[in-house]
């Protein structure tokens, strides 16, 4: 980005920016770009969190300590009850390595645990200590016929992450489009100020000429008054143009993060890139690259997941199994000597016998929602194609229109200069000169408007296809997961 720096007579810094400079600055330094970058980083860590669900987890847990001191009712051998002070402490620690089974939704783990029990019989005496523990055991916890979120997340989350990367590029192109509009808002004000300054200068010269002619008796007072009125109007337009330029300058500088005291001078685009954008290729690129195109498939998958979840809620069944060793001893190291076999197996279930159509209604709602999403996606695909078709046609038309408005601007400006010289020589009336001036101003504004529409459509097309047709390259790297820049 090359920015020309000038200093005014008062020493104020003045920067010259092209459209390319402004777009580049907005995509790198604007608050909107920083927000987009933060959202991208947030989505990366969300995806990394999802991936961690499928990795082994080493967990350490327990209770240290669990101390209690209270008077409890203790049943005596003869059946009577005595209230005795009981002071006890219980501690347990478990270390386990867990691994989820993505295909089935179960969890398998290898664990080892130790328990310690302290019983304080009397104040000041040493406690009676007992140890127990599980040197090692293997556990499995497996839901049966239940909804498996791990299976569906494995299909949906990668799509969401890929969508987020494409959405980031789309946001960058949207920033380009927005800052282009702001650029031309400011450029409009800048051009209007140039027009107002030039018109005031020319009108004051015309007033001088008319006064001279009036003194010579070659013109009438009404014409002189008409020119004086035009000078007053030109001053009003100049004041309004200055106000508009200041307002649009503040908006543009705020968006791209420039110092408010900086004096901006925008340079209109001098060249227009010319390239072909076939409609069929644009639609194909959009389906290949856009986040919305991935979203069509992802929304259908989410609907399928909702149906599977409703189906999995019809009843509950869970298999739990554990096999290992356990032991108890007076000393900690003895619990690892000749431990006993420990085996547990349980199958829990809950089946609704009479639910008054609850499960049927749940399934019906999920299936109806799946149909609705399918119909909505079909319509969204049609709208998606129509939008690309319309934008490509519009871009082609604007490209052709540019040459006409540019030539019209040059012709109108040349005609006004000729009319002004002829007026000075007395060959053209003030009315004809005013008409030439109006046409000059109108064609200049039309040319700037054409530039605005062309470049806005240019960045819209990039955002809608995520493809740079000018340089024939993708605007993002597909299927490449990268960590955020620290």
C-alpha positions as CSV (number, residue, x, y, z in Angstrom):
1,X,0.0,0.0,0.0
2,X,1.6,3.2,-1.2
3,X,0.2,6.4,0.5
4,X,1.4,9.8,-0.6
5,X,2.0,12.2,2.2
6,X,1.7,16.0,1.7
7,X,1.8,19.0,4.0
8,X,-0.3,22.0,3.6
9,X,0.9,25.6,4.1
10,X,-0.3,25.4,7.7
11,X,1.8,22.3,8.3
12,X,-1.1,20.0,8.5
13,X,-0.5,16.4,7.4
14,X,-2.4,15.4,4.2
15,X,-2.6,11.8,3.0
16,X,-3.5,10.6,-0.5
17,X,-5.3,7.3,-0.7
18,X,-6.5,5.2,-3.6
19,X,-9.4,2.8,-3.3
20,X,-6.9,-0.1,-3.1
21,X,-5.1,1.7,-0.2
22,X,-8.3,2.2,1.7
23,X,-9.6,-1.3,1.2
24,X,-6.2,-2.8,2.2
25,X,-6.1,-0.7,5.4
26,X,-9.7,-1.6,6.3
27,X,-9.0,-5.3,5.9
28,X,-5.9,-5.1,8.1
29,X,-6.5,-2.4,10.7
30,X,-10.2,-1.5,10.9
31,X,-12.2,-2.5,14.1
32,X,-14.5,-4.6,11.8
33,X,-11.5,-6.6,10.6
34,X,-10.3,-7.1,14.2
35,X,-13.7,-8.3,15.2
36,X,-13.8,-10.8,12.3
37,X,-10.3,-12.0,13.2
38,X,-11.5,-12.6,16.8
39,X,-14.5,-14.5,15.7
40,X,-12.3,-16.7,13.5
41,X,-10.0,-17.4,16.5
42,X,-12.9,-18.2,18.7
43,X,-14.3,-20.7,16.2
44,X,-10.9,-22.3,15.9
45,X,-10.7,-23.0,19.7
46,X,-14.3,-24.2,19.6
47,X,-13.3,-26.7,16.9
48,X,-10.2,-27.7,18.8
49,X,-12.4,-28.3,21.9
50,X,-14.6,-30.6,19.8
51,X,-11.6,-32.6,18.6
52,X,-10.4,-33.0,22.2
53,X,-13.6,-34.9,23.0
54,X,-12.3,-37.9,21.0
55,X,-8.8,-38.0,22.7
56,X,-7.9,-40.0,25.8
57,X,-8.5,-38.0,29.1
58,X,-6.4,-38.7,32.2
59,X,-8.3,-37.6,35.2
60,X,-7.4,-37.4,38.9
61,X,-10.3,-37.0,41.4
62,X,-11.2,-37.6,45.0
63,X,-12.1,-36.2,48.4
64,X,-9.3,-34.9,50.7
65,X,-10.5,-34.7,53.5
66,X,-14.0,-35.6,54.5
67,X,-13.9,-35.0,58.2
68,X,-16.9,-35.2,60.6
69,X,-17.4,-34.7,64.3
70,X,-20.8,-35.2,65.9
71,X,-22.8,-37.0,68.5
72,X,-24.6,-40.0,67.0
73,X,-27.1,-42.4,68.5
74,X,-25.3,-45.7,68.9
75,X,-27.4,-48.9,69.5
76,X,-26.0,-50.9,72.4
77,X,-25.9,-54.7,72.7
78,X,-28.9,-54.7,75.0
79,X,-30.9,-52.6,72.6
80,X,-30.6,-49.3,74.3
81,X,-29.3,-46.2,72.6
82,X,-26.3,-44.2,73.8
83,X,-25.2,-40.9,72.3
84,X,-21.5,-41.0,71.6
85,X,-19.2,-38.5,70.1
86,X,-18.0,-39.8,66.7
87,X,-15.0,-38.3,65.0
88,X,-14.1,-39.8,61.6
89,X,-12.2,-38.9,58.5
90,X,-12.5,-40.4,55.0
91,X,-10.3,-39.7,52.0
92,X,-10.3,-41.2,48.5
93,X,-8.3,-40.6,45.4
94,X,-8.9,-42.1,41.9
95,X,-6.7,-41.9,38.8
96,X,-8.4,-42.9,35.5
97,X,-7.6,-42.9,31.8
98,X,-10.8,-42.6,29.8
99,X,-11.5,-43.0,26.1
100,X,-14.7,-42.4,24.3
101,X,-15.9,-44.8,21.7
102,X,-17.2,-42.5,18.9
103,X,-18.9,-45.3,16.9
104,X,-21.1,-46.4,19.9
105,X,-21.1,-43.4,22.3
106,X,-19.7,-45.5,25.1
107,X,-16.8,-44.8,27.5
108,X,-14.0,-47.2,28.4
109,X,-11.6,-46.5,31.2
110,X,-8.7,-47.9,33.2
111,X,-8.7,-46.8,36.8
112,X,-6.9,-47.1,40.1
113,X,-8.1,-45.8,43.5
114,X,-7.2,-45.7,47.1
115,X,-9.5,-45.1,50.2
116,X,-8.4,-44.2,53.7
117,X,-10.7,-44.3,56.8
118,X,-9.6,-42.8,60.2
119,X,-11.7,-43.4,63.3
120,X,-10.8,-41.2,66.3
121,X,-11.9,-43.2,69.5
122,X,-10.8,-40.7,72.1
123,X,-9.4,-37.2,72.3
124,X,-5.6,-37.2,72.0
125,X,-5.4,-40.9,71.0
126,X,-4.1,-42.2,67.7
127,X,-6.9,-42.9,65.2
128,X,-7.7,-46.4,63.9
129,X,-6.8,-46.3,60.3
130,X,-8.0,-48.7,57.6
131,X,-7.1,-48.7,53.9
132,X,-8.9,-50.1,50.9
133,X,-8.4,-49.7,47.2
134,X,-8.6,-50.9,43.7
135,X,-5.2,-51.5,42.3
136,X,-6.6,-51.6,38.8
137,X,-9.9,-52.1,37.0
138,X,-11.4,-51.7,33.6
139,X,-14.8,-50.1,33.2
140,X,-17.1,-49.7,30.3
141,X,-20.3,-47.6,30.2
142,X,-22.3,-48.1,27.1
143,X,-25.8,-46.7,26.3
144,X,-27.8,-49.0,24.1
145,X,-30.1,-47.8,21.3
146,X,-29.5,-44.2,22.5
147,X,-28.7,-41.0,20.6
148,X,-24.9,-40.8,20.0
149,X,-23.9,-37.1,19.9
150,X,-20.2,-38.1,19.2
151,X,-21.2,-39.8,15.9
152,X,-23.2,-36.7,14.7
153,X,-20.7,-34.1,16.0
154,X,-18.0,-35.9,14.0
155,X,-20.1,-35.1,10.8
156,X,-21.4,-31.7,11.7
157,X,-18.5,-29.9,13.5
158,X,-16.0,-30.1,10.7
159,X,-18.6,-28.5,8.4
160,X,-19.2,-25.8,10.9
161,X,-15.5,-25.1,11.2
162,X,-15.0,-25.0,7.4
163,X,-18.0,-22.7,7.2
164,X,-16.4,-20.4,9.7
165,X,-13.2,-20.1,7.6
166,X,-15.2,-19.2,4.6
167,X,-17.4,-16.8,6.6
168,X,-14.2,-15.1,7.6
169,X,-13.2,-14.5,4.0
170,X,-16.7,-13.4,3.2
171,X,-16.5,-10.9,6.1
172,X,-13.3,-9.5,4.7
173,X,-15.0,-9.0,1.3
174,X,-18.0,-7.4,3.0
175,X,-15.6,-5.0,4.7
176,X,-14.2,-4.3,1.3
177,X,-17.7,-3.5,0.0
178,X,-18.6,-1.3,2.9
179,X,-15.4,0.7,2.9
180,X,-15.8,1.1,-0.9
181,X,-19.2,2.7,-0.3
182,X,-17.6,5.0,2.4
183,X,-14.8,5.8,0.0
184,X,-17.2,6.9,-2.7
185,X,-19.3,8.8,-0.2
186,X,-16.2,10.8,0.7
187,X,-15.2,11.0,-3.0
188,X,-18.7,12.3,-3.9
189,X,-18.2,15.0,-1.2
190,X,-14.7,15.8,-2.4
191,X,-15.9,16.1,-6.1
192,X,-18.8,18.2,-5.1
193,X,-16.4,20.5,-3.2
194,X,-14.2,20.7,-6.3
195,X,-17.2,21.5,-8.4
196,X,-18.5,24.1,-5.9
197,X,-15.1,25.8,-5.8
198,X,-14.7,25.8,-9.5
199,X,-18.3,27.0,-10.1
200,X,-17.9,29.8,-7.6
201,X,-14.7,30.9,-9.2
202,X,-16.2,30.8,-12.7
203,X,-19.4,32.5,-11.5
204,X,-17.4,35.3,-9.9
205,X,-15.5,35.8,-13.2
206,X,-18.8,35.9,-15.1
207,X,-20.1,38.5,-12.6
208,X,-17.1,40.6,-13.3
209,X,-17.7,40.3,-17.0
210,X,-21.4,41.1,-16.6
211,X,-20.7,44.2,-14.5
212,X,-18.3,45.5,-17.2
213,X,-20.9,44.9,-19.9
214,X,-23.5,46.6,-17.7
215,X,-21.3,49.6,-17.3
216,X,-20.9,49.7,-21.1
217,X,-24.6,49.4,-21.6
218,X,-24.3,46.1,-23.5
219,X,-26.4,44.0,-21.0
220,X,-29.4,44.4,-18.9
221,X,-29.8,44.8,-15.1
222,X,-31.9,41.6,-14.8
223,X,-29.0,39.5,-16.3
224,X,-26.6,41.1,-13.9
225,X,-28.9,40.3,-11.0
226,X,-29.2,36.8,-12.3
227,X,-25.5,36.3,-12.1
228,X,-25.3,37.9,-8.7
229,X,-27.9,35.4,-7.5
230,X,-25.9,32.6,-9.0
231,X,-22.8,33.7,-7.1
232,X,-24.8,33.6,-3.8
233,X,-26.1,30.2,-4.7
234,X,-22.6,29.0,-5.5
235,X,-21.4,30.2,-2.1
236,X,-24.2,28.3,-0.4
237,X,-23.4,25.1,-2.3
238,X,-19.7,25.5,-1.4
239,X,-20.6,25.8,2.3
240,X,-22.8,22.7,2.1
241,X,-20.1,20.8,0.2
242,X,-17.6,21.6,2.9
243,X,-20.0,20.3,5.6
244,X,-20.7,17.1,3.6
245,X,-17.0,16.5,3.1
246,X,-16.2,16.9,6.8
247,X,-19.0,14.5,7.8
248,X,-18.1,11.8,5.3
249,X,-14.4,12.3,6.2
250,X,-15.1,11.5,9.9
251,X,-17.2,8.4,9.0
252,X,-14.5,7.0,6.7
253,X,-11.6,7.7,9.1
254,X,-13.5,6.2,12.0
255,X,-14.2,3.0,10.0
256,X,-10.6,2.4,8.8
257,X,-9.0,3.6,12.1
258,X,-7.3,6.8,10.9
259,X,-6.6,9.8,13.1
260,X,-9.4,12.3,13.0
261,X,-7.0,15.1,12.5
262,X,-5.6,13.6,9.3
263,X,-6.4,15.4,6.2
264,X,-7.5,13.0,3.5
265,X,-7.3,13.3,-0.3
266,X,-8.9,10.5,-2.2
267,X,-7.7,9.6,-5.7
268,X,-10.5,8.2,-8.0
269,X,-9.7,4.8,-9.6
270,X,-8.0,5.6,-13.0
271,X,-8.2,2.2,-14.5
272,X,-11.0,-0.4,-14.5
273,X,-10.0,-4.1,-14.7
274,X,-11.7,-5.9,-17.5
275,X,-12.4,-9.6,-17.3
276,X,-15.1,-12.1,-18.2
277,X,-17.3,-13.7,-15.5
278,X,-19.3,-16.5,-17.0
279,X,-22.6,-17.0,-15.2
280,X,-22.3,-20.8,-15.0
281,X,-18.7,-20.7,-13.6
282,X,-19.7,-18.0,-11.1
283,X,-22.6,-20.3,-9.8
284,X,-20.3,-23.3,-9.7
285,X,-17.6,-21.4,-7.8
286,X,-20.2,-20.1,-5.3
287,X,-21.4,-23.7,-4.6
288,X,-17.8,-24.9,-4.2
289,X,-16.6,-22.0,-2.0
290,X,-19.4,-20.2,-0.1
291,X,-20.2,-21.0,3.5
292,X,-23.9,-21.0,2.6
293,X,-23.3,-23.9,0.2
294,X,-21.8,-26.0,3.0
295,X,-24.6,-24.8,5.3
296,X,-27.2,-26.5,3.0
297,X,-25.6,-29.9,3.7
298,X,-25.0,-29.1,7.4
299,X,-28.6,-28.1,8.0
300,X,-29.8,-31.3,6.5
301,X,-27.4,-33.3,8.7
302,X,-28.6,-31.4,11.8
303,X,-32.2,-32.3,10.9
304,X,-31.2,-36.0,10.6
305,X,-29.5,-35.7,14.0
306,X,-32.7,-34.3,15.5
307,X,-34.6,-37.3,14.2
308,X,-32.0,-39.7,15.6
309,X,-32.1,-37.9,19.0
310,X,-35.9,-38.2,19.1
311,X,-35.7,-41.9,18.2
312,X,-33.1,-42.4,21.0
313,X,-35.4,-40.9,23.6
314,X,-38.1,-43.6,23.2
315,X,-36.6,-45.6,26.0
316,X,-33.5,-45.8,28.2
317,X,-31.0,-48.7,28.4
318,X,-27.5,-48.6,29.6
319,X,-24.9,-51.4,30.1
320,X,-22.2,-50.9,32.8
321,X,-19.4,-53.4,33.4
322,X,-16.3,-53.4,35.4
323,X,-13.5,-56.0,36.0
324,X,-10.4,-55.6,38.2
325,X,-9.0,-56.2,41.7
326,X,-9.7,-54.7,45.1
327,X,-8.4,-55.2,48.6
328,X,-8.5,-53.9,52.2
329,X,-5.7,-53.7,54.8
330,X,-4.3,-52.0,57.8
331,X,-1.5,-50.5,55.8
332,X,-1.5,-48.8,52.4
333,X,1.1,-51.0,50.7
334,X,-0.8,-54.2,51.8
335,X,-3.8,-53.4,49.5
336,X,-1.6,-54.3,46.5
337,X,-0.6,-57.7,48.0
338,X,-2.8,-60.6,46.7
339,X,-5.9,-58.5,45.8
340,X,-9.2,-60.1,45.3
341,X,-11.1,-60.2,41.9
342,X,-13.7,-57.5,41.5
343,X,-16.4,-57.9,38.8
344,X,-19.5,-55.8,38.3
345,X,-22.2,-56.0,35.6
346,X,-25.4,-54.1,35.4
347,X,-28.0,-53.4,32.8
348,X,-30.3,-50.5,33.6
349,X,-33.4,-49.8,31.5
350,X,-36.5,-47.6,31.5
351,X,-39.3,-48.3,29.0
352,X,-42.5,-46.3,28.9
353,X,-45.5,-48.6,29.0
354,X,-48.1,-46.0,28.6
355,X,-47.0,-42.4,27.5
356,X,-50.2,-41.2,25.8
357,X,-48.5,-40.7,22.5
358,X,-45.5,-38.8,23.8
359,X,-42.9,-40.6,21.8
360,X,-45.0,-40.6,18.7
361,X,-45.4,-36.9,19.0
362,X,-41.7,-36.3,19.5
363,X,-40.8,-38.4,16.4
364,X,-43.5,-36.7,14.4
365,X,-42.2,-33.2,15.3
366,X,-38.6,-34.2,14.4
367,X,-39.6,-35.7,11.1
368,X,-41.9,-32.7,10.2
369,X,-39.0,-30.4,11.1
370,X,-36.7,-32.4,8.8
371,X,-39.2,-32.0,5.9
372,X,-39.5,-28.3,6.6
373,X,-35.7,-27.9,6.5
374,X,-35.5,-29.9,3.3
375,X,-38.0,-27.6,1.6
376,X,-36.4,-24.5,3.0
377,X,-33.0,-25.5,1.8
378,X,-34.4,-26.2,-1.7
379,X,-35.8,-22.7,-1.9
380,X,-32.6,-21.2,-0.5
381,X,-30.6,-23.0,-3.2
382,X,-32.9,-21.5,-5.8
383,X,-32.4,-18.0,-4.3
384,X,-28.7,-18.6,-4.0
385,X,-28.4,-19.3,-7.8
386,X,-30.7,-16.4,-8.7
387,X,-28.6,-14.0,-6.6
388,X,-25.4,-15.0,-8.3
389,X,-27.1,-14.9,-11.8
390,X,-28.4,-11.4,-11.1
391,X,-25.1,-10.0,-9.7
392,X,-23.1,-11.3,-12.6
393,X,-25.4,-9.8,-15.1
394,X,-25.4,-6.5,-13.2
395,X,-21.6,-6.5,-13.0
396,X,-21.3,-7.1,-16.8
397,X,-23.7,-4.2,-17.5
398,X,-21.9,-1.9,-15.1
399,X,-18.6,-2.7,-16.8
400,X,-20.0,-1.7,-20.2
401,X,-21.6,1.5,-18.7
402,X,-18.3,2.7,-17.3
403,X,-16.8,3.6,-20.7
404,X,-20.0,5.6,-21.6
405,X,-20.1,7.7,-18.4
406,X,-16.3,8.3,-18.5
407,X,-16.5,9.6,-22.1
408,X,-19.6,11.7,-21.3
409,X,-17.8,13.3,-18.4
410,X,-14.8,14.2,-20.6
411,X,-17.1,15.6,-23.4
412,X,-19.3,17.6,-21.0
413,X,-16.2,19.1,-19.3
414,X,-14.7,20.0,-22.7
415,X,-18.0,21.5,-23.9
416,X,-18.2,23.7,-20.8
417,X,-14.7,25.1,-21.2
418,X,-15.5,25.9,-24.9
419,X,-18.8,27.5,-23.8
420,X,-17.1,29.6,-21.1
421,X,-14.5,30.9,-23.6
422,X,-17.3,31.7,-26.1
423,X,-19.3,33.5,-23.4
424,X,-16.2,35.6,-22.6
425,X,-16.0,36.5,-26.2
426,X,-19.7,37.4,-26.3
427,X,-20.7,34.5,-28.6
428,X,-22.8,32.5,-26.1
429,X,-25.6,33.7,-23.8
430,X,-25.5,33.2,-20.0
431,X,-28.4,30.7,-20.3
432,X,-26.4,28.4,-22.7
433,X,-23.4,28.7,-20.4
434,X,-25.6,27.7,-17.4
435,X,-26.9,24.7,-19.3
436,X,-23.3,23.6,-20.2
437,X,-22.3,24.0,-16.5
438,X,-25.2,21.9,-15.3
439,X,-24.4,19.2,-17.8
440,X,-20.7,19.2,-16.8
441,X,-21.6,18.8,-13.1
442,X,-24.2,16.2,-13.8
443,X,-22.0,14.1,-16.0
444,X,-19.1,14.3,-13.5
445,X,-21.4,13.1,-10.7
446,X,-22.7,10.3,-13.0
447,X,-19.2,9.1,-13.6
448,X,-18.4,9.0,-9.9
449,X,-21.7,7.1,-9.3
450,X,-20.7,4.6,-12.0
451,X,-17.4,4.1,-10.4
452,X,-19.2,3.5,-7.0
453,X,-21.6,1.0,-8.5
454,X,-18.9,-0.8,-10.4
455,X,-16.5,-1.3,-7.5
456,X,-19.3,-2.1,-5.1
457,X,-20.4,-4.8,-7.5
458,X,-16.8,-6.0,-7.9
459,X,-16.4,-6.7,-4.2
460,X,-19.9,-8.1,-4.0
461,X,-19.0,-10.6,-6.7
462,X,-15.8,-11.6,-4.9
463,X,-17.8,-12.1,-1.7
464,X,-20.6,-14.1,-3.4
465,X,-18.2,-16.6,-5.0
466,X,-15.0,-16.4,-2.9
467,X,-13.1,-16.3,-6.1
468,X,-11.0,-13.6,-7.7
469,X,-12.0,-13.7,-11.4
470,X,-9.6,-10.9,-12.2
471,X,-6.5,-13.0,-11.1
472,X,-8.2,-16.5,-11.5
473,X,-7.6,-17.7,-7.9
474,X,-9.4,-18.7,-4.8
475,X,-9.7,-16.2,-2.0
476,X,-9.2,-18.8,0.8
477,X,-7.4,-22.1,1.4
478,X,-9.9,-24.9,1.6
479,X,-9.6,-27.8,4.1
480,X,-6.6,-26.4,5.8
481,X,-6.8,-26.0,9.6
482,X,-4.5,-23.4,10.9
483,X,-4.0,-22.1,14.4
484,X,-4.6,-18.4,15.0
485,X,-1.7,-16.0,15.0
486,X,-0.6,-15.3,18.6
